């Protein structure tokens, strides 16, 4: 196996360079601070960036088998953001150099390797760029394919009207409430989720700790003048707990967190086998106005293979019952790239979903995470090739358009098949506000429960990340400490209410 030795005159360049290298060399070892001596067959990559006469220049060289190839990229210096512009130039120079030497372009997203690429576009919109200017900039300066540049610019444009204005951003938060239990563990799942029957003894003490965190968080938000805009119940599968427990959870969330500013409450029903008429009535009566029913595929043989333990017929039943219960927005998730599936499989899934008329459809490209059973057993499964997954993705994309939906949010993952993306589609006016706020990071998100991730967005654009333990028993054990820390951070956030933010959102596009 060829090793890759990476050096740069500025160590801040290295993380971004590693991300680019992994696009081209997924299986090779990458060394950034090694005392080992490279062999002739190893790749040696060096990067440098200089500034002269208001111009930035990035130089990246590649040496192998005693031959050296060099690529340059230049741009006008941006004094306000010179360091980040230098990082971008180095990544672009490396990407172009590797394109030249390998003869491959492994990702249509170019050097946009992060999870939230739309954030780059929102910053460009903030500074006054127009749509066409942004598209051209993505293609020329980030090596993004034109079709992806068009796609992501359209998504960012849709999101603009939902991003909070300055004063609203300071006064509102969104809440994520995590339930780490599921009926069974899916083959592809890497989340912290425990089969509810096997871990039944954990459920009640976990919910007691969670409700305590909900109550204390709600009290602190009110005391500090902060309002909750959206609430999202995720997991796991929140509807896998028993109806009495679910009703108690919803009632406490409503009384402690919900207020006049709350415009959306989402419940991840996820598994249709958990959505009994009783559960649906409890959710509807508690004011849940967005429900997720996630088939992932509409092929019974695939559902069985991936461990879903429900049938296509269960999906139809759950949708019929949910419509009867009056949910105004229903989301459905599908995954392209599942084992044993092909273009015909996705076409069948889309055609079977069309009559159900969901308001939202989220299309995921399969990501092979190390913690998933699928990754560990990959040799036992017939996985579609990356090129076929791309065609499957295009079928799903066309199907969403046929249903009158437009893309409204996007995120990417590491190890995602074919370097693709996950996209949420929605009928106009039915977009999920929580998803937009969570992806764009323009509003504070407070995570409650195991694995809950809190991102506090402060007026100076600093993001403070906090994470609850993923282990339910550790979460229960540390609940008082976690609450104490969260209350302090909410109080600090409240103290920013009378300060101005530098954000310039809600501009006309």
Buried (B, 14 or more C-beta within 10 A) or exposed (E): EEBBBBBBEEEEBBEBBBBBBBBBBEEBEBBBEEEEEBEEEBBBBBBBBEEEEEEBBBBBBBBBEEEEEEBEBBBEBBEEEEEEBBBBBBBBBBBBBBBEBEEEBBBBBBBBBBEBBBBBBBEBBBEEBEBEEBBBBBBEBBBBBEEBBBBBBBBBBBBBEBBBEBEBBBBBBBBBBBBBBBBBBBBBBBBBBBEBEEBEEBBEBBBEBBBBBBBBBBEBBBEBEBBBBBBBBBBBBBBBBBEEBBBBBBBBBBEBBBBEBBEBBBBBBBBBBBBBEEBBBBBBEBEBBBBBBBBBBBBBEBBEBBBBEBBBEBBBBBBEBBEEBEBEBBBBBBBBBBBBBBBEBBBBBBEBBEEBEBBBBBBBBBBBBEEBBBBEEEEEEEBBEBEBBBBBBEBBBEBBEEBEBBBBBBBBBEBBBBBBBBBBBBBEEBBBBBBBBBBBBBBBBBBBBBBBBBBBBBBEEEEEEBEBBBBBEEBBEBBEEBBEBBBEBBEEBBEBEEEEBEBEBBEEB
